Amino acid sequence: MSAPATYGDLMPRAAMGITGGVMWVQNFPAERKEFANRAIDDFRDALRALAEHTRVLLDQRRLAGITASGAPDPRERAAVALGRLLYEAVGTVPPWLKATARPSASPWAGAARCVRAASDLVATHADVTGAPRTPDLDAVLGDPVARQAALAEVGDLAATLLSGADHLALRAMQAGVAWGEIRRLVPDLGETRAYARDLAGPGSLPASRNLDDLTVAHTPIRTEEPAAEFADRMLRLRQHAWEHTRSAHPSVDDLKTYATLGIAIHAHALAFHGLPPAARADEPLPRQLASLVDRGRAWQQVSRALFAWRSAQPGDPVAAEDLTRISALLRTFAPLTGDQPELAPGDRQHLGQVIAGAAAVTADIGRWNQETATRMGQAHQIYVPACTLTGAQVTNDHSLTQAKLADRLGLAPTELVEAAAGLYGLTAPKKGSALLGAGGLTLRAEPLRTGAVAAAPSRDPIQRST
């Protein structure tokens, strides 16, 4: 089973298809009329796919607010306008829905398929109401950094595609397509092109690694390749930890499973880098290894804090199974004792990236576990053996006093839950929010100047507006 496609795989392929199609119409005449008609259909379909993708990225629930806002984000305002103009120009019915249509192999048709696949990929992370099904919908599209990056890329693709409109019209005319048909199907798109440039923004396009790494929700576990299986199971545990924050009856046993996972991941990651548990560093550790040590110790403290906790809900057997299998794989990849396995440089680099990714996943899990533990404490869903509590902890609570005398379970005191929540805060590094791009700064499109389109000089070499 191959790795699932990511957003970062699909959109560059769409960009190559759009650029390839523009280069073709600029340099090669259409040999027959049917070729020109197909090129026009594919051009319009690529624009339609970009319009649909713009709607997906903006989120239908936000469109009314963006439109009504007196001071909307310039890039989002340009995206709304671009989507509206594209729908007005090309409609909503793609040519391949025609009864006699056959799939096109042109670069523009391939680009449209890639853009639609990217739209479908994003859609798998939401339910029919638009609410998130995975943590990635909020983490990516709910993140202004990622949304700005995605919208800017759509603007750049639309501007590139629209730059080929004049050449397409000329080639269609040379192939014998009626001029009236050309004017109807390839209208003057000057205003649309201006909004596309506004959407792309000045300078280099912004970027978001989280967006580029986004793949379809709930991918199956790939068991034929150990590193892939390890990564897939980590992602499934990540999904489960996020769902745990929304569960009405979460389980303390699952929190303990994640604490054990955090300890194992960081211990084996250190062993992979030549620092097994028994090793003592005489010199300060590199920043990367020092961070792994600190976060591994934080997970150990969390595990100790949770040891006596109990809850009514049993643990998820799938999470326990994933932990067992991940532990077995880690003993193969990076054993805590003995020599590390001999690997080719490329394989070692790949494995190092997978283990580093797993450590990053535990950071997400720690944040969500903190939220779950806090909510469980507030809902009185955490119990502890009252015999483990001190006299000071039970003095002001009659029920805990009775439980201690009877050697029964009692509700966990608030200070125990708060202490554990504080320890969770040490398991994840602080996340930066800088947008990648020119100068590392957030790139924002300037508002479209009043009259800018009307005042722009005409660039219509084939005089479609006559």
C-alpha positions as a printed Julia matrix, in Angstrom:
466×3 Matrix{Float64}:
   0.0    0.0     0.0
   1.52   3.32   -1.03
   1.57   6.38    1.17
  -1.62   8.46    1.0
  -1.44  11.64   -1.06
  -0.99  14.87    0.84
  -2.15  18.39    0.1
   1.47  19.24   -0.57
   1.58  16.5    -3.24
  -1.58  17.52   -5.08
  -1.3   21.3    -5.37
   2.23  21.35   -6.89
   1.01  18.81   -9.47
  -1.89  21.14  -10.23
   0.58  24.0   -10.62
   2.68  22.0   -13.07
  -0.41  21.12  -15.1
  -1.59  24.73  -15.27
   1.85  25.99  -16.25
   2.25  23.25  -18.84
  -1.1   24.09  -20.42
  -0.26  27.81  -20.6
   3.08  27.05  -22.25
   1.31  24.82  -24.77
  -1.24  27.44  -25.91
   1.5   30.06  -26.11
   3.7   28.02  -28.43
   1.64  25.46  -30.35
  -1.42  25.98  -32.58
  -4.44  23.68  -32.22
  -4.41  21.23  -35.14
  -8.16  20.72  -35.32
 -11.3   22.46  -34.16
 -12.19  19.65  -31.72
  -8.8   20.04  -30.07
  -9.48  23.72  -29.5
 -12.94  22.99  -28.1
 -11.47  20.46  -25.69
  -8.79  22.95  -24.6
 -11.5   25.54  -23.88
 -13.48  23.0   -21.86
 -10.41  22.04  -19.86
  -9.49  25.69  -19.25
 -12.96  26.41  -17.9
 -12.95  23.24  -15.79
  -9.63  24.19  -14.17
 -11.05  27.62  -13.29
 -14.17  25.94  -11.91
 -12.08  23.6    -9.75
 -10.16  26.58   -8.34
 -13.44  28.37   -7.55
 -14.72  25.27   -5.73
 -11.47  24.95   -3.81
 -11.67  28.59   -2.73
 -15.08  27.92   -1.2
 -13.7   24.87    0.65
 -10.79  26.83    2.09
 -12.92  29.75    3.23
 -15.49  27.44    4.91
 -19.09  28.06    3.92
 -19.97  28.98    7.51
 -17.58  31.94    7.38
 -18.61  33.41    4.01
 -21.46  35.52    5.38
 -19.22  37.0     8.05
 -16.45  37.82    5.59
 -18.9   39.48    3.24
 -20.61  41.49    5.97
 -17.43  42.6     7.71
 -16.55  46.26    7.39
 -12.82  45.48    7.47
 -12.31  41.92    6.22
  -8.93  40.35    5.75
  -7.75  41.6     2.33
  -6.8   38.16    1.12
 -10.07  36.6     2.21
 -12.01  39.48    0.63
 -10.15  38.88   -2.63
 -10.87  35.14   -2.38
 -14.62  35.72   -2.01
 -14.62  38.07   -5.01
 -12.51  35.7    -7.1
 -14.79  32.74   -6.39
 -17.88  34.78   -7.31
 -16.39  36.03  -10.59
 -15.16  32.59  -11.59
 -18.57  31.03  -11.0
 -20.15  33.82  -13.06
 -17.69  33.17  -15.88
 -17.64  29.37  -16.03
 -20.74  28.17  -14.17
 -20.94  25.14  -11.93
 -21.32  22.22  -14.37
 -18.02  20.66  -15.43
 -17.71  19.43  -19.05
 -17.0   15.87  -17.99
 -20.59  15.56  -16.72
 -21.83  15.64  -20.31
 -23.24  12.29  -21.42
 -20.8   12.06  -24.33
 -17.76  13.48  -22.56
 -14.58  11.47  -22.21
 -11.86  12.15  -19.64
  -9.28  14.54  -21.04
  -5.55  13.89  -20.78
  -4.56  17.56  -21.17
  -2.41  19.32  -18.55
  -5.32  21.59  -17.59
  -7.66  18.64  -17.1
  -5.06  16.95  -14.91
  -4.66  20.15  -12.89
  -8.43  20.33  -12.36
  -8.45  16.73  -11.09
  -5.61  17.49   -8.66
  -7.36  20.59   -7.31
 -10.6   18.66   -6.83
  -8.69  15.87   -5.1
  -7.23  18.48   -2.73
 -10.76  19.76   -2.05
 -11.97  16.22   -1.33
  -8.94  15.63    0.91
  -9.84  18.65    3.04
 -13.51  17.63    3.06
 -12.73  14.26    4.66
 -11.83  16.12    7.85
 -15.34  17.59    8.31
 -18.79  16.1     8.73
 -21.9   17.09    6.79
 -22.45  20.13    9.01
 -18.89  21.36    8.56
 -17.85  20.42   12.09
 -14.39  18.82   12.4
 -14.01  15.04   12.35
 -10.29  15.23   13.06
  -7.99  17.66   14.88
  -6.48  18.72   11.58
  -9.43  20.73   10.28
  -9.08  23.26   13.1
  -5.3   22.97   13.24
  -4.99  23.69    9.51
  -8.0   25.59    8.16
  -8.73  27.11   11.55
  -5.17  28.44   11.56
  -4.84  31.81    9.77
  -1.31  30.85    8.74
  -2.45  27.76    6.84
  -5.54  29.41    5.35
  -3.52  32.39    4.09
  -1.0   30.03    2.52
  -3.68  27.95    0.79
  -5.61  30.95   -0.51
  -2.43  32.58   -1.81
  -1.6   29.42   -3.74
  -5.08  29.38   -5.29
  -4.63  33.01   -6.32
  -1.28  32.25   -7.9
  -2.67  29.27   -9.82
  -5.68  31.28  -11.01
  -3.48  34.18  -12.14
  -1.2   31.79  -14.03
  -4.12  30.05  -15.7
  -5.8   33.32  -16.66
  -2.58  34.52  -18.27
  -3.21  31.9   -20.96
  -6.75  33.08  -21.79
  -5.74  35.38  -24.66
  -3.49  32.76  -26.24
  -6.23  30.14  -25.88
  -8.73  32.39  -27.65
  -6.23  33.04  -30.45
  -5.49  29.33  -30.93
  -9.21  28.52  -30.97
  -9.82  31.16  -33.62
  -6.96  29.78  -35.74
  -8.5   26.3   -35.45
 -11.82  27.53  -36.83
 -13.94  28.01  -33.69
 -16.57  30.7   -34.28
 -15.63  34.05  -32.81
 -18.96  34.42  -31.02
 -18.43  31.04  -29.34
 -14.95  32.11  -28.23
 -16.26  35.34  -26.73
 -18.92  33.37  -24.83
 -16.66  30.64  -23.47
 -13.46  32.67  -22.94
 -14.8   36.08  -21.9
 -12.76  39.08  -20.85
 -11.45  38.11  -17.39
  -9.45  41.24  -16.58
 -11.22  41.94  -13.28
 -10.94  38.28  -12.29
  -7.21  38.36  -13.04
  -6.8   41.43  -10.81
  -8.47  39.68   -7.87
  -6.33  36.59   -8.47
  -3.19  38.74   -8.2
  -4.55  40.34   -5.02
  -5.2   36.87   -3.61
  -1.69  35.67   -4.43
  -0.21  38.75   -2.75
   3.17  40.42   -3.27
   6.46  38.57   -3.2
   6.96  34.91   -2.38
   3.94  32.82   -1.56
   3.4   32.05    2.14
   3.62  28.42    3.19
   2.37  26.14    5.95
   4.02  22.84    6.7
   0.92  21.6     8.52
  -1.15  22.25    5.42
   1.33  20.57    3.08
   1.4   17.47    5.3
  -2.4   17.2     5.47
  -3.69  13.87    4.15
  -7.07  12.16    4.1
  -8.72  11.42    7.42
  -8.59   7.92    8.91
  -6.12   6.26    6.55
  -5.74   2.47    6.98
  -2.69   1.04    8.73
   0.06   0.01    6.31
   1.49  -3.2     7.75
   3.83  -4.2     4.92
   6.53  -1.67    5.85
   7.53  -1.26    9.54
   8.28   2.49    9.44
   4.99   3.19    7.67
   3.08   1.04   10.17
   4.74   2.86   13.04
   3.77   6.27   11.62
   0.2    5.19   10.85
  -0.38   3.8    14.33
   0.98   6.99   15.88
  -1.48   9.02   13.83
  -4.34   6.77   14.87
  -3.41   7.27   18.53
  -3.26  11.01   17.9
  -6.77  10.92   16.44
  -8.02   8.9    19.41
  -6.47  11.36   21.88
  -8.28  14.23   20.16
 -11.58  12.33   20.2
 -10.97  11.68   23.91
 -11.27  15.42   24.56
 -14.82  15.32   23.16
 -15.96  12.08   24.76
 -18.64  12.24   27.45
 -16.96   9.41   29.36
 -13.19   9.33   28.75
 -11.0    6.74   30.42
  -8.1    7.16   32.8
  -6.68   3.92   31.4
  -6.27   5.63   28.02
  -4.45   8.53   29.69
  -2.09   5.98   31.23
  -1.6    4.37   27.81
  -0.56   7.72   26.36
   1.8    8.41   29.25
   3.51   5.07   28.63
   3.67   5.91   24.93
   5.3    9.28   25.65
   7.95   7.65   27.82
   8.68   4.96   25.22
   8.91   7.32   22.25
  11.39   9.65   23.94
  13.49   6.87   25.45
  13.86   5.1    22.11
  14.47   8.38   20.3
  17.39   9.07   22.62
  18.7    5.54   22.08
  18.47   6.07   18.32
  20.73   9.12   18.73
  23.24   7.16   20.8
  22.02   8.06   24.29
  20.52   4.93   25.9
  19.07   5.18   29.43
  22.29   3.99   31.1
  24.48   6.56   29.33
  25.75   9.59   31.22
  26.69  12.65   29.24
  29.74  14.45   30.64
  29.08  17.46   28.4
  25.91  19.47   27.78
  23.64  17.77   25.29
  22.73  19.26   21.92
  19.51  21.25   22.01
  17.54  18.54   20.2
  18.58  15.79   22.63
  18.15  18.03   25.67
  14.57  18.69   24.59
  13.93  14.96   24.21
  15.35  14.33   27.69
  13.22  17.04   29.3
  10.03  15.93   27.59
  10.69  12.26   28.33
  11.12  13.09   32.01
   7.9   15.11   31.9
   6.02  12.06   30.59
   7.55   9.99   33.42
   6.23  12.52   35.93
   2.81  12.4    34.3
   2.8    8.6    34.49
   3.62   8.69   38.19
   0.87  11.27   38.79
  -1.71   9.09   37.01
  -0.66   5.79   38.57
  -3.32   5.72   41.31
  -6.1    7.23   39.22
  -9.23   5.22   38.39
 -12.32   5.86   36.26
 -15.54   4.03   35.51
 -14.89   3.84   31.76
 -12.51   1.07   30.6
  -9.69   1.82   28.22
  -9.93   1.53   24.45
  -8.52  -1.85   23.32
  -7.45  -0.36   19.97
  -5.26   2.2    21.74
  -3.75  -0.54   23.9
  -3.09  -2.65   20.8
  -1.42   0.26   19.04
   0.82   0.88   22.06
   1.86  -2.79   22.14
   2.7   -2.84   18.45
   4.52   0.51   18.55
   6.62  -0.69   21.48
   7.6   -3.81   19.52
   8.56  -1.75   16.48
  10.62   0.66   18.58
  12.58  -2.25   20.05
  13.45  -3.19   16.48
  14.24   0.33   15.25
  16.11   1.7    18.25
  16.69  -0.86   21.05
  17.35   0.56   24.49
  20.14  -1.95   25.11
  22.78  -3.38   22.82
  23.97  -2.05   19.49
  21.74  -0.1    17.16
  20.82  -1.89   13.9
  23.04  -1.31   10.89
  21.22   0.91    8.39
  22.11   2.54    5.12
  22.49   6.34    5.43
  19.25   6.96    3.54
  17.3    4.46    5.64
  18.71   5.9     8.85
  17.75   9.41    7.83
  14.22   8.28    6.98
  13.85   6.41   10.26
  15.14   9.44   12.17
  12.47  11.58   10.54
   9.77   9.05   11.46
  10.88   8.95   15.11
  11.09  12.75   15.25
   7.58  12.9    13.83
   6.39  10.51   16.54
   7.88  12.79   19.22
   6.01  15.71   17.66
   2.79  13.68   17.77
   3.24  13.1    21.52
   3.31  16.88   21.94
  -0.18  17.08   20.45
  -1.29  14.15   22.59
   0.01  15.84   25.73
  -1.99  19.0    25.07
  -5.19  17.03   24.46
  -4.6   14.76   27.46
  -4.21  17.86   29.61
  -7.6   19.07   28.41
  -9.17  15.65   29.0
  -7.77  15.28   32.51
  -8.92  18.77   33.49
 -12.43  18.14   32.17
 -12.63  14.75   33.89
 -11.65  16.35   37.19
 -14.31  19.03   36.82
 -16.91  16.35   36.0
 -15.9   14.25   39.04
 -14.88  11.29   36.86
 -11.49  10.61   38.45
 -11.14   8.42   41.55
  -8.17   7.5    43.69
  -7.69   4.99   46.53
  -8.45   7.16   49.53
  -5.74   5.37   51.52
  -3.12   7.08   49.33
  -4.31  10.55   50.35
  -2.76  12.5    53.19
  -4.66  13.71   56.2
  -4.49  17.28   54.93
  -6.1   16.23   51.65
  -9.11  14.61   53.31
  -9.6   16.88   56.32
 -12.07  19.26   54.7
 -13.96  16.61   52.7
 -16.25  14.32   54.7
 -16.72  11.83   51.82
 -12.95  11.45   51.4
 -12.55  10.98   55.14
 -15.13   8.18   55.14
 -13.52   6.59   52.06
 -10.11   6.65   53.74
 -11.46   5.03   56.86
 -13.25   2.35   54.83
 -10.28   1.86   52.44
 -12.41   2.7    49.4
 -12.04   4.87   46.31
 -12.81   8.58   46.56
 -13.03  11.47   44.15
  -9.6   12.83   43.26
  -8.93  16.13   45.08
  -8.78  19.18   42.82
  -5.14  19.84   43.66
  -4.11  16.39   42.35
  -5.82  16.99   39.03
  -4.36  20.47   38.71
  -0.88  19.17   39.5
  -1.16  16.52   36.76
  -2.46  19.12   34.3
   0.58  21.24   35.06
   2.88  18.31   34.32
   1.21  17.8    30.95
   2.24  21.33   30.08
   5.88  20.22   30.2
   5.43  17.45   27.61
   5.1   19.79   24.61
   7.41  22.53   23.36
   6.01  25.94   22.62
   4.7   26.19   19.09
   5.76  29.07   16.87
   3.25  30.86   14.7
   5.48  32.64   12.19
   4.26  32.37    8.63
   6.89  31.16    6.21
   7.47  33.36    3.21
   9.5   36.33    2.12
  11.39  37.5     5.18
   9.46  35.03    7.34
   6.65  37.54    7.77
   2.92  37.21    7.31
   2.08  38.15    3.73
  -1.22  39.98    3.35
  -2.66  41.1     0.05
  -3.33  44.78   -0.32
  -6.99  45.79   -0.8
  -7.97  46.24   -4.41
  -7.75  49.96   -5.17
 -10.94  51.68   -6.3
 -10.94  51.97  -10.05
  -7.79  49.9   -10.44
  -9.39  47.54  -12.9
 -11.07  50.24  -14.96
  -7.88  52.31  -15.13
  -5.65  49.42  -16.16
  -4.39  49.57  -19.77
  -5.99  47.15  -22.18
  -4.09  43.9   -22.83
  -6.5   42.38  -25.29
  -4.49  41.63  -28.44
  -7.4   39.84  -30.11
  -9.97  42.57  -29.41
 -12.71  40.44  -27.86
 -14.55  43.52  -26.62
 -15.35  44.9   -30.05
